[in-house]
Amino acid sequence: MFPEERRKAILQIMNKEGRCRVASLADKLAVSEVTIRMDLDVLEKQGLLRRTHGGAIQNPKTGFERAYQEEEASFHEEKKRIGWHAAELVSDGDMVILDVGTTVMEVARHLVRHKNITVLTNALNVATFLENYREISVIVTGGRLRATQHSLVNPYANLILDKLYADVAFIGASGIDAHYGVTNVNIPEAEMKIGFINASRRRILLADSSKIGNVAQAKVGKLEDFHLLVTDNQAEPEQVRLLQENGLRVELV
């Protein structure tokens, strides 16, 4: 296999899985780990991926919003772990805000083991998933539908937030940076996230590790607006250290 063919195969694996590991690529492509590292370095210089400890992730396109189904296929196992861990932070009887997004959807899947939960959400897929569980009451914000994300946004979506106060809010983001704070690729959804921050006692960020170090176009809040970030254990140690030094507690799962 020529280098160009090998690098094309690496990108195909990356696009399917969202990340790749040096050892796994070397095994799949029947070459040495040294060769794979050289390939990854070349692809990074071309702006096609971002190197991480032991591998690489997709080059973040923070100005570009992927469709929900495309985002759902990326970092799937990591998001399931994040969702499970986040649901453990909820107690029976809590009122919970669930933001839109594929990672927060995993929280919804695991909340069903709790009792007497009230969920406020602007995500239609979250609402329809939870409607069959008797121990969970669902409140939907209303507003304008963004079909590609199954989300409800302004106008009128945040009117209900002035009348409710949740025990905990689980909020997603497109970018989490030690200096720029928390950002999102879509401005109307960023407005909703700000409303969720103001309407909750505890605010917990949920994001896979590819979002860390990115900066998207719409500001959501400062790091100190959140009590915790739950992310996967492939997060770059240096990026995690910077977040912690700037006051954000981080839990890796």
N, C-alpha and C positions, 0 to 999 in steps of 0.2 A: 504494500500500500504506500503510495506517495504521500509526502507530508501534507499536501493540499487536500488529499482525500481524507486523511486521518483527522485533520482539523475540521473539515466539514462534518465528519462523523461526530466529533466532540460537540460541535454546535447543535447537531440534531439531538443528541442526548441531553444537552443543556436545555434546549427549548421544550423538551418533553418533561424533564424532571425538575427543572428550575435551578439545579445545582449539580455539581459533579465532584467526585473525589479522585485524587491522583491514583490511588491504589486500584480503585474500581475500573477506571479508564484503562490503566495499564493491562489489567486482566482481560477486559472486553476486547481491546484492540491488539493484544498480543505483542506489546512493546514494553520497554523498560520504563520505570517511573521517571528516570532522568529525561527520557524523550518526551513524556507527557508534560513534564514541567516546562520544557522548552516550548512545546506547542502552546501551552496556556500563556506563557509569557508573550509569545507572538500575537496571539489572539487578543490579549489585553492591550497591547500597543496599538492594535487596530481598532480598539474601542468596542470589541464584540463581547467582552465579558469582564468580570472583575475578579482578580485573584483573592483567595482567602487562605487561611491556614489549612494546608492539606488538600486544597482543591480550588474551586472557582464557583461563582454564582453568575446568573444573568446580569448583564450590564443594566443597571436601573434606568428606566426611561421615565423620569419623574414628571415630565410634562405630558405624558401619554397615558391614557386610562384604558386598561384592558377590559374586555367584556367579562362579566362575572364567571361564565363557564371556563374561560381561559385562565382566569386567576385561580379558580377552584382546583385546577389540575396541578398547580405549582405548589411545591412544599406541602403536599397533602398530609403526609405522615406527621410532619412537624406541627401543622395546624391542629391535627387531632390531639396531640399531646398538650399543646397550649390550651385547647378547649377544655380538656379534662381537668387540668390543673386549675384553670380559672373557675370552673364550676365548684371546685373544692373550697373556694373562698366565699361561697354563698351559704347562708344559713336558712333553715326553714323559716318561713314567715317574712322573708325579705322582699322589698320592692327593688327590682333590678331593671336598669336600662341596658338594652342591647342595641348597639350601633349596627350599621350595615356592614357587609363584607364577609368574605369566606372564612376568616379566622373566627370572627364573632359568631358566625353560624355554628361553628363547632361547640361553642359554649352552650347554645340553645339545645343541641343534641344531648348534652350531658346534664343540663338542668332538670331533666325530667325525673331524676331520682330524688329531687327535693319535694317537699310538701308545702302547700299554702304559699306559693310564690306568685307575686304579681310582676309581670314583665311589661315594660313600656318600650316600644320599638318603632322605628321608622323603616324597618325592613319587612316587606310583604312576605318574603320567603320564610323569615323567622316566625311571623304571625301565623301563617298557614301551617307550618310544621307543628307549632305548639297548640293549635286549637283543639286537638283531640285528647289532650291531657287534662283530666279533671282537676288535678291539684295546682294547675297553673292558670291564672287569670291573665288575659292579654289585653293591653291597651295599645291602640295604633294611633300614631300622631296625626294622621291626615296630611294633606298637602298635595303638591304636584308629583306625579309618578315619573321617575327616571327608569324606564323599562330595562335598560341594559344592566342596571345594578339592582333592580327590584327595590329601589329606595324611594322614600317620600321626602320631599324637600319643600322649602318655602316657594310661594307664599302660603301662609297659614299653618305650616307644619309645626312651628314652634310655639303656637299659642297655648297649647296645653302644658308646656313646660313651666309656665309661670304659676301653675296651680298644683304642681306635684313636686315632691322631694324624695328622691330614691336613696336607698341604703348604699347602693353601689352601682356604678356605671362601667360597662366594658366598652372601650372605644378603640377603634382601629385607626391606622394612619398609613400614609404612603411614605413618609419620611420621619425619622427620629434622629436628630443631630444634637451633639453636645452643645453647640454654639447657637444654632438657629432654632432649636426647640422642636416642636411637633408640627408637622405640615401635612397637607393633603392635596392630591392632584386635582380634585374637583371643588370649586368654590362653594356651590350650594350645600354640598355635604359637609364641608368645613364649617359652615354656619350652624348646621345641626349639631355637630360635635361640640362647638362652643356652648350651645344651649344645654347639652347633656352635662358638660362640666359644671355649669351654674346650677343645675337641678339635682345634684347628687352629693352625698356626704363623702364617699370614697370614689376616686377615679382611677381606673386601672387600664393601662395601655396594653393592647394585645397586638403583636406583630411578629411575623417570622423574621429571621435574622437578615434577610436581604433588604429589609427596610431601614436597618440601622446604618447611620452615616449618610443617608439620602436627605435631600431637601427638595420638597415639591413647592408648587406655586402659591398655595393658600395656607396662611398661618392658622393653626388651631390653638396653640397655647405654648406656654413656657414649660420647661421640665418640671418646675415646682408646682404646676397646676395638677400634677399627677402623683399618686402615692406609690405606684408600682408599675414596672414594665415586666410582662411575662413574654419571653421569647424562647427560641429553641437553642439547644446547646452547641450549635455550629456558629454562633455569633462570634465575631472577631474579638479576642480578649482585649485588645487595645481600645476598640470602640466601646466595649462594656465598661472598661476602666474610666474612660472619659465621661460617660454618662453618670457613673456612680460618683465621680469627683465633683460633678456639677449638681449633685443632690438627688438624682433619681435612683431609687432602689430597683435592682434588676434580679429577677429569678429566671434561671435557665432550666429548661425541661427537655 
